[in-house]
Amino acid sequence: MIHSDPKKYNCIIVEDEPIAADILEHFISRDQELNLVGKCADAVYASSLLSIHKVDLMFLDLHLPVVKGFDFLRKINNPPIVIVTTAYHQYAVEGYELDIADYLMKPIPYDRFVTAIGKFKHLMEAENALLEIAERDYIFISSGKKQIKIILQDIFYIESLREYIHIHTKAERLTFKMPISKIEESLPPDQFTRIHKSYIISRSKIEMKSANIIQVNGKKLPVGRTYKQSFEL
């Protein structure tokens, strides 16, 4: 029985060479799971696309006008998965430091594009399987091939740092590669509250609170302006 699945992954092309952008667009159109939601030639327009669409994958040229590709990437909060496209070898090391999924050298052969998309899909499938809610008193988070069980009652607070989160528990600090918004969706809102773009706290672990600061486990955490209303003091 054949199922016709809708396109799963939204992607954008950030590329100032029209021919290179057209080639990428053609390659993307050959993959039934990819949905191109935007194509642009500079970082300003790319920021706009990222704010409008839920983007899973960004093809990023490094030699963009005004703001260069890596500088742009460093400024994005919770960036999508990135495949870099460039004609220059010397940027590979910097790219891997920024956790680029793959690095395509121009002119890009189709088979090499397919390999890069395979890496991207593997990362996406791993991320989608990260959170498995079994019951309300614990969650499972995948780390590589392992499933780590975390008792909700053991969590003091969760801290976001770029694309990683640190879960501070009674016993240890656990680190996972995922956006804080992803784990926020899976936590019971009567037990956990987002107080800042970078922090989620366990309500039962609050030791002190004021208009701007919450103290949990001896750590003073800031309350973000946009989260003050949702957090009842």
HELIX and SHEET records of a PDB file:
HELIX    1   1 PRO A   18  SER A   29  1                                  12    
HELIX    2   2 ALA A   43  ILE A   52  1                                  10    
HELIX    3   3 GLY A   69  LYS A   75  1                                   7    
HELIX    4   4 HIS A   89  TYR A   91  5                                   3    
HELIX    5   5 ALA A   92  GLU A   97  1                                   6    
HELIX    6   6 TYR A  110  ASN A  128  1                                  19    
HELIX    7   7 LEU A  152  ASP A  154  5                                   3    
HELIX    8   8 ILE A  180  SER A  186  1                                   7    
HELIX    9   9 ARG A  203  LYS A  205  5                                   3    
HELIX   10  10 ARG A  225  TYR A  227  5                                   3    
SHEET    1   A 5 LEU A  34  CYS A  40  0                                        
SHEET    2   A 5 TYR A   9  VAL A  14  1                                        
SHEET    3   A 5 LEU A  57  ASP A  61  1                                        
SHEET    4   A 5 ILE A  81  THR A  86  1                                        
SHEET    5   A 5 ASP A 102  MET A 105  1                                        
SHEET    1   B 3 LEU A 131  GLU A 135  0                                        
SHEET    2   B 3 TYR A 138  SER A 143 -1                                        
SHEET    3   B 3 LYS A 146  ILE A 151 -1                                        
SHEET    1   C 5 ARG A 173  LYS A 177  0                                        
SHEET    2   C 5 TYR A 164  THR A 169 -1                                        
SHEET    3   C 5 ILE A 155  LEU A 161 -1                                        
SHEET    4   C 5 TYR A 199  SER A 202 -1                                        
SHEET    5   C 5 PHE A 192  HIS A 196 -1                                        
SHEET    1   D 3 ILE A 206  LYS A 209  0                                        
SHEET    2   D 3 ILE A 213  VAL A 216 -1                                        
SHEET    3   D 3 LYS A 219  PRO A 222 -1                                        
END                                                                             
